[in-house]
Amino acid sequence: MASLVEKVTRAALRLVAAQSPQKAGELAFWLFTRTRSTRPQSEKERKALEKASERMAESETVHLVIPGSVVATHVFRPDADCKTGQKILIVHGYRSRSDHMITLAEALVAAGHTVVCLDLPGHGASSGRTLHLGKAVEAIDAAWRQHGAFDAFVGHSFGGPSVMAAAAGSILHVPQRRPDRIVTIAAPSDMSDVFRWAGKLMGLGAAAQNAFERQVLRFAGRPLSEFRVDRMMHDLKIRTLVIHAEDDKEVAFCNAEAITRTGPHVRLLKANGFGHRRIVSAEPVTRAVVGFLGEAATEAEILDLPLPSAREGDSVAARQIRRSRRLA
């Protein structure tokens, strides 16, 4: 059942669309890209952030200016005696923040990598009230310029298409920032699907929906149809690990399959049982990411990376991941 806010939003957009579908599309885009308060939305989230705060305090926070926002980057450095020299950028999803990626960040730091976690505009410690793919890529570019070239990108949910768009140079006014490897976790593969879902939620008619989708051309210099993974990543051949759970109820598993079809340089790891959010801190997933990004791994090892053997007390989901073997 639609909430009161959704009903009022739909009614307002219908009234505007009756006079001007173009104005309705512009208003829908403004609403769609408007970020929510960064305050915890539930007691559960409040406790999770409180628990993560001490671990986040181990990082150095560096603020960077982009148009319309000051974004925060959190830098985690390994001990000097185990430093690999690799630098990894982690980008969270929509309505998330770097705090929720702390377990993965710590695992990578323990493996000797320098890790930079980026709070997207309007999220976490970053200012701003607007987020779309263009803003996300501007933030990634700012992190690249401040912290130097990254060896790998890791993106969860909306962070997935964000890092792929940055690697592909898909936003025309932002330089291409290409890492050696990419990891996507529970990521959508086609932004057109996201816009259709949002348009349906807002009750847009055909003309207003077209105007809504045309807003992408304004901030990206490309039409929405270009923001499919097969087009963004065409011919890049960046070694990529795609991690997704078949039980993900927010981003369907077929998105992972679509990303995997990009080419033989992309491999899929099924993380069944971990859903959409718990997946980023699941121990088998963090171990797989660490292994994939490990400095010592040769290309042959990447193509057949062994997962940890089953241990007593493992969950069924963990054993399923280890049996998957479809890892780059």
C-alpha positions as CSV (number, residue, x, y, z in Angstrom):
1,M,0.0,0.0,0.0
2,A,1.3,3.5,-0.9
3,S,2.2,5.8,1.9
4,L,0.6,9.2,2.3
5,V,3.7,10.9,1.0
6,E,3.7,8.7,-2.1
7,K,0.0,9.5,-2.7
8,V,0.6,13.2,-2.3
9,T,3.6,13.1,-4.6
10,R,1.7,11.2,-7.3
11,A,-1.2,13.6,-7.1
12,A,1.1,16.6,-7.4
13,L,3.0,15.2,-10.4
14,R,-0.2,14.4,-12.1
15,L,-1.4,18.0,-11.7
16,V,1.9,19.4,-13.1
17,A,2.0,16.8,-15.9
18,A,-1.5,17.9,-17.0
19,Q,0.0,21.4,-17.8
20,S,3.5,20.4,-18.8
21,P,4.9,16.8,-19.0
22,Q,8.4,18.4,-19.3
23,K,8.0,20.2,-15.9
24,A,6.6,17.0,-14.4
25,G,9.7,15.1,-15.5
26,E,12.0,17.8,-14.1
27,L,10.2,17.8,-10.8
28,A,10.3,14.0,-10.7
29,F,14.0,14.0,-11.3
30,W,14.5,16.6,-8.5
31,L,12.5,14.4,-6.1
32,F,14.3,11.2,-7.3
33,T,17.8,12.6,-6.7
34,R,17.0,14.3,-3.4
35,T,18.8,12.6,-0.6
36,R,17.3,11.9,2.8
37,S,18.5,12.9,6.2
38,T,21.8,11.3,7.3
39,R,20.4,10.6,10.7
40,P,19.8,6.9,11.6
41,Q,16.3,5.8,10.3
42,S,15.8,3.1,13.0
43,E,17.1,2.0,16.4
44,K,18.8,-0.9,14.7
45,E,20.8,1.5,12.4
46,R,21.6,3.8,15.3
47,K,23.2,0.9,17.2
48,A,25.1,-0.3,14.1
49,L,26.5,3.1,13.5
50,E,27.4,3.5,17.1
51,K,29.2,0.2,17.0
52,A,31.1,1.2,13.8
53,S,32.1,4.7,15.1
54,E,35.1,3.5,17.1
55,R,36.4,1.5,14.1
56,M,35.8,4.5,11.8
57,A,37.8,6.6,14.2
58,E,40.9,4.6,13.1
59,S,40.7,6.4,9.7
60,E,41.9,9.8,8.6
61,T,39.0,11.9,7.2
62,V,39.8,14.1,4.3
63,H,37.1,16.4,2.9
64,L,37.0,17.2,-0.8
65,V,35.0,19.9,-2.7
66,I,32.9,19.0,-5.7
67,P,30.1,21.2,-7.3
68,G,27.3,21.5,-4.7
69,S,28.9,19.3,-2.0
70,V,31.8,18.7,0.3
71,V,32.5,14.9,0.3
72,A,34.3,13.0,3.0
73,T,36.9,10.3,2.3
74,H,38.0,8.0,5.1
75,V,41.6,6.7,4.7
76,F,42.6,3.5,6.4
77,R,46.3,2.6,6.3
78,P,48.0,-0.8,7.0
79,D,50.9,-1.3,9.3
80,A,54.2,-0.5,7.5
81,D,55.5,-4.1,7.8
82,C,52.6,-5.6,5.8
83,K,51.9,-2.8,3.3
84,T,51.3,-4.1,-0.2
85,G,51.4,-0.8,-2.0
86,Q,47.9,-1.2,-3.4
87,K,45.3,1.4,-3.0
88,I,41.6,0.5,-3.0
89,L,38.5,2.8,-3.2
90,I,35.3,1.6,-1.6
91,V,32.0,3.2,-2.6
92,H,28.8,2.5,-0.7
93,G,25.2,2.3,-2.0
94,Y,22.2,4.7,-1.9
95,R,21.0,5.6,1.6
96,S,24.1,4.0,3.0
97,R,27.5,5.3,4.2
98,S,31.1,4.3,4.7
99,D,30.4,3.1,8.2
100,H,28.4,0.2,6.7
101,M,31.5,-0.9,4.7
102,I,33.8,-1.0,7.7
103,T,34.2,-4.8,7.9
104,L,35.2,-5.1,4.3
105,A,37.6,-2.1,4.7
106,E,39.3,-3.6,7.7
107,A,39.7,-7.0,6.0
108,L,41.5,-5.3,3.1
109,V,43.7,-3.2,5.4
110,A,44.6,-6.4,7.3
111,A,45.8,-7.8,4.0
112,G,48.1,-4.8,3.6
113,H,46.1,-2.5,1.3
114,T,45.5,1.2,1.8
115,V,41.7,1.7,1.7
116,V,39.8,4.9,1.0
117,C,36.1,4.8,1.8
118,L,34.0,7.5,0.0
119,D,30.9,9.0,1.5
120,L,28.8,10.0,-1.6
121,P,27.1,13.4,-1.6
122,G,24.3,13.7,0.9
123,H,25.4,10.6,2.7
124,G,27.5,9.9,5.8
125,A,29.8,12.8,6.6
126,S,29.4,14.4,3.2
127,S,27.2,17.5,2.6
128,G,24.7,18.1,-0.2
129,R,21.1,17.1,-0.8
130,T,21.4,15.7,-4.4
131,L,22.8,12.4,-5.6
132,H,22.8,10.9,-9.1
133,L,25.3,9.0,-11.2
134,G,27.0,12.2,-12.3
135,K,27.5,13.4,-8.7
136,A,28.8,10.0,-7.7
137,V,31.4,10.0,-10.5
138,E,32.5,13.6,-9.7
139,A,33.1,12.4,-6.1
140,I,35.1,9.4,-7.3
141,D,37.2,11.7,-9.5
142,A,37.8,14.0,-6.6
143,A,39.0,11.1,-4.5
144,W,41.3,10.0,-7.4
145,R,42.8,13.5,-7.7
146,Q,43.4,13.8,-4.0
147,H,44.6,10.4,-3.1
148,G,46.2,9.3,-6.3
149,A,45.3,6.5,-8.8
150,F,43.5,3.5,-7.3
151,D,44.5,0.0,-8.1
152,A,40.9,-1.2,-7.6
153,F,37.3,0.0,-7.1
154,V,34.8,-1.8,-4.9
155,G,31.2,-0.7,-5.2
156,H,28.1,-1.9,-3.4
157,S,24.6,-1.5,-4.8
158,F,24.5,2.0,-6.4
159,G,28.2,2.2,-5.8
160,G,28.6,-0.5,-8.5
161,P,27.4,1.4,-11.5
162,S,29.1,4.5,-10.0
163,V,32.6,2.9,-10.1
164,M,31.9,1.3,-13.5
165,A,30.8,4.7,-14.9
166,A,34.0,6.3,-13.5
167,A,36.2,3.5,-15.0
168,A,34.5,3.9,-18.4
169,G,34.5,7.7,-18.5
170,S,30.7,7.6,-19.0
171,I,30.2,11.2,-17.6
172,L,31.5,13.4,-20.4
173,H,32.7,16.3,-18.2
174,V,34.7,14.0,-15.8
175,P,38.0,12.3,-16.9
176,Q,38.1,8.5,-17.1
177,R,39.5,6.9,-14.0
178,R,40.4,3.3,-14.8
179,P,41.6,0.9,-12.1
180,D,43.2,-2.5,-12.7
181,R,40.3,-4.4,-11.1
182,I,36.7,-3.8,-10.1
183,V,34.5,-5.6,-7.5
184,T,30.7,-5.1,-7.6
185,I,28.5,-6.3,-4.8
186,A,24.7,-6.5,-5.2
187,A,24.9,-3.9,-8.0
188,P,22.3,-3.0,-10.7
189,S,23.4,-3.4,-14.3
190,D,21.0,-1.0,-16.1
191,M,20.1,2.4,-14.8
192,S,17.1,2.4,-17.2
193,D,15.5,-0.2,-15.0
194,V,16.0,2.0,-12.0
195,F,14.4,5.0,-13.7
196,R,11.4,2.9,-14.8
197,W,10.9,1.6,-11.3
198,A,11.1,5.2,-9.9
199,G,8.7,6.5,-12.6
200,K,6.2,3.8,-11.7
201,L,6.5,4.6,-8.0
202,M,5.8,8.2,-8.8
203,G,2.9,7.4,-11.1
204,L,4.4,9.1,-14.2
205,G,2.6,8.9,-17.5
206,A,4.5,8.2,-20.7
207,A,5.3,11.8,-21.6
208,A,6.4,12.7,-18.1
209,Q,8.5,9.5,-17.9
210,N,10.3,10.5,-21.1
211,A,11.0,13.9,-19.7
212,F,12.2,12.3,-16.5
213,E,14.7,10.1,-18.3
214,R,15.9,13.0,-20.5
215,Q,17.3,14.7,-17.4
216,V,20.2,12.2,-17.6
217,L,21.5,13.8,-20.8
218,R,21.7,17.1,-18.9
219,F,24.1,16.0,-16.2
220,A,25.9,13.2,-18.1
221,G,26.1,14.4,-21.7
222,R,24.8,10.9,-22.7
223,P,21.3,9.5,-22.8
224,L,20.0,7.1,-20.2
225,S,20.3,4.2,-22.6
226,E,24.1,4.4,-22.5
227,F,24.1,3.6,-18.8
228,R,24.0,-0.1,-19.2
229,V,26.9,-2.1,-18.0
230,D,27.5,-3.8,-21.4
231,R,27.8,-0.3,-23.0
232,M,29.8,1.4,-20.2
233,M,32.3,-1.5,-19.9
234,H,32.4,-2.4,-23.6
235,D,36.0,-3.2,-24.6
236,L,37.5,-2.1,-21.3
237,K,38.5,-5.7,-20.3
238,I,39.0,-4.7,-16.6
239,R,39.1,-7.9,-14.5
240,T,35.9,-7.8,-12.5
241,L,34.4,-9.8,-9.7
242,V,30.6,-9.7,-9.4
243,I,29.2,-10.8,-6.1
244,H,25.4,-11.1,-5.7
245,A,22.9,-13.2,-3.7
246,E,20.1,-14.9,-5.5
247,D,17.9,-14.0,-2.4
248,D,18.6,-10.3,-2.9
249,K,15.2,-8.6,-2.6
250,E,16.3,-5.1,-3.6
251,V,18.4,-5.7,-6.7
252,A,17.5,-8.8,-8.6
253,F,20.1,-11.5,-9.2
254,C,19.6,-11.1,-13.0
255,N,21.6,-7.9,-12.8
256,A,24.7,-9.9,-11.7
257,E,24.2,-12.2,-14.7
258,A,24.0,-9.3,-17.0
259,I,27.2,-7.8,-15.7
260,T,28.9,-11.2,-16.0
261,R,27.9,-11.5,-19.7
262,T,30.2,-8.4,-20.4
263,G,33.0,-10.8,-21.2
264,P,35.4,-13.6,-20.0
265,H,37.3,-11.1,-17.8
266,V,34.2,-10.9,-15.5
267,R,33.3,-13.7,-13.1
268,L,30.4,-14.3,-10.8
269,L,30.3,-15.3,-7.1
270,K,26.9,-16.3,-5.7
271,A,26.6,-15.2,-2.1
272,N,23.3,-16.8,-1.3
273,G,21.8,-16.3,2.1
274,F,23.3,-12.8,2.6
275,G,20.6,-10.7,0.9
276,H,21.3,-7.1,-0.2
277,R,22.9,-5.4,2.9
278,R,24.4,-8.1,5.1
279,I,26.4,-9.3,2.0
280,V,29.0,-6.5,2.5
281,S,30.1,-7.7,5.9
282,A,29.7,-11.5,5.3
283,E,33.0,-13.2,6.1
284,P,33.1,-15.5,3.0
285,V,32.5,-12.4,0.9
286,T,35.2,-10.3,2.5
287,R,37.6,-13.2,2.1
288,A,36.8,-13.6,-1.6
289,V,37.3,-9.9,-2.2
290,V,40.6,-9.9,-0.4
291,G,41.7,-12.9,-2.4
292,F,40.6,-11.4,-5.7
293,L,42.5,-8.1,-5.0
294,G,45.5,-9.8,-3.5
295,E,48.7,-8.4,-4.9
296,A,50.4,-11.8,-5.2
297,A,47.7,-13.3,-7.3
298,T,48.7,-14.0,-10.9
299,E,46.2,-13.9,-13.7
300,A,46.0,-17.7,-13.7
301,E,45.3,-17.7,-9.9
302,I,42.6,-15.0,-10.4
303,L,40.8,-17.3,-12.9
304,D,40.5,-20.1,-10.4
305,L,40.8,-18.5,-7.0
306,P,40.1,-21.1,-4.3
307,L,37.6,-20.2,-1.6
308,P,38.1,-21.3,2.0
309,S,37.2,-24.9,2.7
310,A,34.1,-25.7,4.7
311,R,34.5,-25.6,8.5
312,E,32.4,-26.9,11.3
313,G,29.7,-24.3,12.2
314,D,29.7,-22.6,8.7
315,S,26.3,-21.5,7.5
316,V,24.8,-23.2,4.5
317,A,25.2,-19.9,2.6
318,A,28.9,-19.8,3.3
319,R,29.3,-23.4,2.0
320,Q,27.3,-22.5,-1.1
321,I,29.7,-19.6,-1.8
322,R,32.7,-21.9,-1.4
323,R,31.2,-24.4,-3.8
324,S,30.4,-21.8,-6.4
325,R,34.0,-21.7,-7.8
326,R,32.9,-19.3,-10.5
327,L,35.4,-16.8,-9.4
328,A,37.7,-14.8,-11.6
